[in-house]
Amino acid sequence: MAPDWNGDLATIPASLLSRIVVMERREALTYRYLGILNKARFGSDPTGATVAETLSPEYAAYLTDLVETVLAGGAPVFSSSVLHQDNLIRRTGRLVAPFTLRRSAAPCVTMSVHLEAGDKFKVTEVVEPGGVLETERIQISGVPDVCARLEEARRYHQLSRGMPDRSLASEWAGIAAKLGAGAIVPLRTFRRDTDRNTDED
C-alpha cells in the first residue's frame, strides 16, 4: 500500500530536496516540484506544466509509461536510461515512489530521486536527439520488505560461511541468494522504437 503524503515539502529530508521531482497525475501528468539540481538541468522551472508540454514526445512517453507502472503497481521502481537532450548524452537513473495525496483513494503522486552517471557510452546506447533508451527497470517490492529480506539473506549468508557441512552451506547460500533476489522484480522495459513495452533481450 502506497504511503500518504500531505503535500508538505518540509516533511521531505533536506538532503533529498535538491534531487527530487514530484509529479501529480490528474487529467495530465504535471510537475508539482523540482529540486534545484533538476531545475538546472531543465534550464527553467517547469512546475505547473505537464510532461507533454515540457519534454520531447519520446521522453514524455517514457516518463508517462514509467509513472503509470509505479502508480498501478503501488511500489517503487528504479529505471536507468540513456537520454539525448540539449546536444548532450546522459546516462541517468531515477528511483520513483508512489504516494496517495491527502488520503486519496489511489496513488496519484510520484516522488523521484534522480542520479546522473559519467559520460562513457556504448555505441548501441547512443540515441537520436530527443530520444531515450531505457536500459533497466526493476520494481522494489517495498522498503520494509526489502530490508527484512536483505537482513534474512545476510543471516543465511553468514551461516553458510561458518558451516563445515558443505552441502548444507551450499543450501543456505542458495536461500540467501533467493531472498536477496526476491526483494526486486524485473519489469518489462520501454524502448524508444516502439509505443509499447517490449522485453529486454
C-alpha positions as a LaTeX table, in Angstrom:
\begin{tabular}{lrrr}
\hline
Residue & $x$ (\AA) & $y$ (\AA) & $z$ (\AA) \\
\hline
Met1 & 0.00 & 0.00 & 0.00 \\
Ala2 & 1.42 & 3.40 & $-1.01$ \\
Pro3 & 2.14 & 5.86 & 1.82 \\
Asp4 & 0.08 & 9.02 & 2.14 \\
Trp5 & 1.62 & 12.48 & 1.72 \\
Asn6 & 0.01 & 15.74 & 2.79 \\
Gly7 & 1.78 & 17.89 & 0.20 \\
Asp8 & 4.15 & 19.48 & 2.72 \\
Leu9 & 7.68 & 19.63 & 1.27 \\
Ala10 & 9.05 & 20.23 & 4.78 \\
Thr11 & 8.39 & 16.54 & 5.53 \\
Ile12 & 10.95 & 15.52 & 2.87 \\
Pro13 & 14.57 & 15.21 & 4.13 \\
Ala14 & 16.52 & 18.33 & 3.17 \\
Ser15 & 19.33 & 16.22 & 1.71 \\
Leu16 & 16.93 & 14.87 & $-0.94$ \\
Leu17 & 15.15 & 18.07 & $-1.92$ \\
Ser18 & 17.75 & 19.22 & $-4.43$ \\
Arg19 & 17.36 & 15.98 & $-6.45$ \\
Ile20 & 13.65 & 15.31 & $-6.07$ \\
Val21 & 10.90 & 15.64 & $-8.66$ \\
Val22 & 7.24 & 15.49 & $-7.61$ \\
Met23 & 4.63 & 14.71 & $-10.27$ \\
Glu24 & 0.87 & 14.51 & $-9.93$ \\
Arg25 & $-1.44$ & 12.62 & $-12.25$ \\
Arg26 & $-4.82$ & 14.27 & $-12.68$ \\
Glu27 & $-6.10$ & 15.00 & $-16.16$ \\
Ala28 & $-2.44$ & 15.05 & $-17.25$ \\
Leu29 & 0.89 & 14.24 & $-15.68$ \\
Thr30 & 2.03 & 17.54 & $-14.16$ \\
Tyr31 & 5.21 & 18.73 & $-12.44$ \\
Arg32 & 4.48 & 19.86 & $-8.86$ \\
Tyr33 & 8.01 & 20.36 & $-7.55$ \\
Leu34 & 11.57 & 20.13 & $-8.86$ \\
Gly35 & 14.72 & 20.32 & $-6.78$ \\
Ile36 & 17.34 & 22.89 & $-7.66$ \\
Leu37 & 19.60 & 20.38 & $-9.45$ \\
Asn38 & 16.75 & 19.23 & $-11.66$ \\
Lys39 & 15.71 & 22.81 & $-12.45$ \\
Ala40 & 19.29 & 23.48 & $-13.51$ \\
Arg41 & 19.14 & 20.58 & $-15.98$ \\
Phe42 & 15.92 & 21.98 & $-17.46$ \\
Gly43 & 17.33 & 25.50 & $-17.57$ \\
Ser44 & 13.97 & 26.69 & $-16.24$ \\
Asp45 & 11.28 & 25.77 & $-13.74$ \\
Pro46 & 8.53 & 23.62 & $-15.32$ \\
Thr47 & 6.48 & 23.47 & $-12.12$ \\
Gly48 & 2.79 & 23.56 & $-13.09$ \\
Ala49 & 3.45 & 22.45 & $-16.66$ \\
Thr50 & 2.62 & 19.00 & $-17.98$ \\
Val51 & 5.21 & 16.45 & $-19.05$ \\
Ala52 & 3.81 & 16.58 & $-22.59$ \\
Glu53 & 4.30 & 20.36 & $-22.71$ \\
Thr54 & 7.84 & 20.18 & $-21.34$ \\
Leu55 & 9.61 & 17.22 & $-22.94$ \\
Ser56 & 10.17 & 15.68 & $-26.36$ \\
Pro57 & 7.46 & 13.17 & $-27.37$ \\
Glu58 & 9.85 & 10.24 & $-26.83$ \\
Tyr59 & 10.99 & 11.41 & $-23.39$ \\
Ala60 & 7.42 & 12.26 & $-22.36$ \\
Ala61 & 6.24 & 8.79 & $-23.43$ \\
Tyr62 & 9.00 & 7.14 & $-21.41$ \\
Leu63 & 8.23 & 9.11 & $-18.24$ \\
Thr64 & 4.48 & 8.64 & $-18.59$ \\
Asp65 & 4.92 & 4.88 & $-19.02$ \\
Leu66 & 7.25 & 4.74 & $-16.01$ \\
Val67 & 4.89 & 6.73 & $-13.78$ \\
Glu68 & 1.90 & 4.61 & $-14.82$ \\
Thr69 & 3.86 & 1.47 & $-13.88$ \\
Val70 & 4.67 & 2.94 & $-10.46$ \\
Leu71 & 1.12 & 4.12 & $-9.73$ \\
Ala72 & $-0.52$ & 0.92 & $-10.98$ \\
Gly73 & 1.88 & $-1.32$ & $-9.04$ \\
Gly74 & 1.83 & 0.78 & $-5.87$ \\
Ala75 & 5.55 & 0.12 & $-5.34$ \\
Pro76 & 8.80 & 1.99 & $-6.08$ \\
Val77 & 10.52 & 1.38 & $-9.42$ \\
Phe78 & 14.13 & 2.06 & $-10.39$ \\
Ser79 & 14.78 & 2.94 & $-14.03$ \\
Ser80 & 18.07 & 3.63 & $-15.77$ \\
Ser81 & 18.20 & 5.15 & $-19.23$ \\
Val82 & 20.30 & 6.91 & $-21.83$ \\
Leu83 & 18.96 & 10.30 & $-22.94$ \\
His84 & 19.93 & 12.58 & $-25.80$ \\
Gln85 & 18.87 & 16.06 & $-24.77$ \\
Asp86 & 20.19 & 19.57 & $-25.43$ \\
Asn87 & 23.10 & 18.24 & $-27.52$ \\
Leu88 & 24.26 & 16.11 & $-24.59$ \\
Ile89 & 24.02 & 12.37 & $-23.99$ \\
Arg90 & 23.40 & 11.39 & $-20.39$ \\
Arg91 & 23.08 & 8.11 & $-18.54$ \\
Thr92 & 20.54 & 8.68 & $-15.78$ \\
Gly93 & 18.88 & 6.71 & $-13.03$ \\
Arg94 & 15.74 & 7.51 & $-11.11$ \\
Leu95 & 14.00 & 5.84 & $-8.19$ \\
Val96 & 10.29 & 6.64 & $-8.46$ \\
Ala97 & 7.98 & 6.05 & $-5.49$ \\
Pro98 & 4.15 & 6.24 & $-5.38$ \\
Phe99 & 2.12 & 8.22 & $-2.85$ \\
Thr100 & $-1.50$ & 8.92 & $-2.18$ \\
Leu101 & $-2.16$ & 12.63 & $-1.64$ \\
Arg102 & $-4.16$ & 13.69 & 1.39 \\
Arg103 & $-5.73$ & 10.22 & 1.68 \\
Ser104 & $-6.77$ & 9.97 & $-1.97$ \\
Ala105 & $-8.39$ & 6.68 & $-2.93$ \\
Ala106 & $-5.45$ & 5.57 & $-5.10$ \\
Pro107 & $-1.84$ & 6.67 & $-5.64$ \\
Cys108 & $-1.76$ & 9.83 & $-7.76$ \\
Val109 & 1.61 & 11.37 & $-6.88$ \\
Thr110 & 5.15 & 10.18 & $-7.51$ \\
Met111 & 8.37 & 11.42 & $-5.97$ \\
Ser112 & 11.57 & 10.52 & $-7.75$ \\
Val113 & 15.21 & 10.90 & $-6.80$ \\
His114 & 17.48 & 11.47 & $-9.80$ \\
Leu115 & 21.06 & 10.34 & $-10.28$ \\
Glu116 & 23.38 & 11.01 & $-13.19$ \\
Ala117 & 26.37 & 8.89 & $-14.24$ \\
Gly118 & 29.50 & 9.61 & $-16.25$ \\
Asp119 & 29.71 & 10.30 & $-19.97$ \\
Lys120 & 31.02 & 6.98 & $-21.39$ \\
Phe121 & 28.58 & 5.03 & $-23.55$ \\
Lys122 & 28.43 & 2.01 & $-25.76$ \\
Val123 & 27.70 & 2.88 & $-29.37$ \\
Thr124 & 24.46 & 0.89 & $-29.21$ \\
Glu125 & 23.25 & 3.03 & $-26.31$ \\
Val126 & 23.59 & 6.39 & $-28.06$ \\
Val127 & 20.16 & 7.61 & $-29.09$ \\
Glu128 & 18.84 & 10.15 & $-31.56$ \\
Pro129 & 18.23 & 13.78 & $-30.48$ \\
Gly130 & 15.29 & 13.97 & $-28.11$ \\
Gly131 & 15.27 & 10.19 & $-27.78$ \\
Val132 & 15.51 & 7.87 & $-24.80$ \\
Leu133 & 16.61 & 4.27 & $-24.37$ \\
Glu134 & 15.72 & 2.61 & $-21.10$ \\
Thr135 & 18.36 & 0.05 & $-20.14$ \\
Glu136 & 16.89 & $-1.34$ & $-16.90$ \\
Arg137 & 13.64 & $-1.27$ & $-14.95$ \\
Ile138 & 13.10 & $-3.04$ & $-11.64$ \\
Gln139 & 10.27 & $-2.86$ & $-9.14$ \\
Ile140 & 11.21 & $-2.62$ & $-5.47$ \\
Ser141 & 8.82 & $-4.79$ & $-3.50$ \\
Gly142 & 8.56 & $-2.24$ & $-0.68$ \\
Val143 & 11.24 & $-0.70$ & 1.52 \\
Pro144 & 10.35 & $-2.55$ & 4.76 \\
Asp145 & 10.09 & $-5.82$ & 2.85 \\
Val146 & 13.41 & $-5.19$ & 1.10 \\
Cys147 & 15.13 & $-4.51$ & 4.41 \\
Ala148 & 13.65 & $-7.63$ & 6.01 \\
Arg149 & 14.59 & $-9.84$ & 3.06 \\
Leu150 & 18.13 & $-8.49$ & 2.86 \\
Glu151 & 18.66 & $-8.91$ & 6.60 \\
Glu152 & 17.44 & $-12.51$ & 6.40 \\
Ala153 & 19.68 & $-13.09$ & 3.36 \\
Arg154 & 22.65 & $-11.72$ & 5.33 \\
Arg155 & 21.98 & $-14.16$ & 8.18 \\
Tyr156 & 21.80 & $-17.15$ & 5.85 \\
His157 & 24.96 & $-16.00$ & 4.09 \\
Gln158 & 26.83 & $-15.77$ & 7.40 \\
Leu159 & 25.57 & $-19.20$ & 8.44 \\
Ser160 & 26.71 & $-20.71$ & 5.16 \\
Arg161 & 30.24 & $-19.31$ & 5.57 \\
Gly162 & 30.66 & $-20.88$ & 9.03 \\
Met163 & 29.08 & $-24.26$ & 8.24 \\
Pro164 & 31.60 & $-27.13$ & 7.87 \\
Asp165 & 28.98 & $-29.31$ & 6.12 \\
Arg166 & 29.47 & $-28.11$ & 2.52 \\
Ser167 & 26.13 & $-29.43$ & 1.23 \\
Leu168 & 24.23 & $-27.57$ & 3.95 \\
Ala169 & 26.40 & $-24.48$ & 3.45 \\
Ser170 & 25.56 & $-24.56$ & $-0.27$ \\
Glu171 & 21.84 & $-24.88$ & 0.50 \\
Trp172 & 21.94 & $-21.90$ & 2.88 \\
Ala173 & 23.89 & $-19.82$ & 0.36 \\
Gly174 & 21.17 & $-20.60$ & $-2.20$ \\
Ile175 & 18.48 & $-19.46$ & 0.25 \\
Ala176 & 20.40 & $-16.21$ & 0.79 \\
Ala177 & 20.58 & $-15.59$ & $-2.96$ \\
Lys178 & 16.86 & $-16.24$ & $-3.41$ \\
Leu179 & 15.94 & $-13.92$ & $-0.54$ \\
Gly180 & 18.08 & $-11.15$ & $-1.99$ \\
Ala181 & 16.69 & $-11.61$ & $-5.50$ \\
Gly182 & 13.12 & $-11.65$ & $-4.15$ \\
Ala183 & 13.47 & $-8.05$ & $-3.00$ \\
Ile184 & 13.32 & $-6.80$ & $-6.58$ \\
Val185 & 11.22 & $-7.73$ & $-9.59$ \\
Pro186 & 12.50 & $-7.11$ & $-13.15$ \\
Leu187 & 9.87 & $-5.38$ & $-15.27$ \\
Arg188 & 9.30 & $-5.00$ & $-18.98$ \\
Thr189 & 11.35 & $-2.18$ & $-20.41$ \\
Phe190 & 10.27 & 0.81 & $-22.52$ \\
Arg191 & 12.09 & 1.06 & $-25.84$ \\
Arg192 & 12.30 & 4.23 & $-27.89$ \\
Asp193 & 11.49 & 2.47 & $-31.18$ \\
Thr194 & 8.00 & 1.37 & $-30.14$ \\
Asp195 & 4.99 & 2.84 & $-28.41$ \\
Arg196 & 4.57 & $-0.24$ & $-26.24$ \\
Asn197 & 6.69 & $-2.08$ & $-23.68$ \\
Thr198 & 8.95 & $-4.79$ & $-25.01$ \\
Asp199 & 11.12 & $-7.27$ & $-23.16$ \\
Glu200 & 14.85 & $-6.73$ & $-22.97$ \\
Asp201 & 16.80 & $-9.34$ & $-24.91$ \\
\hline
\end{tabular}
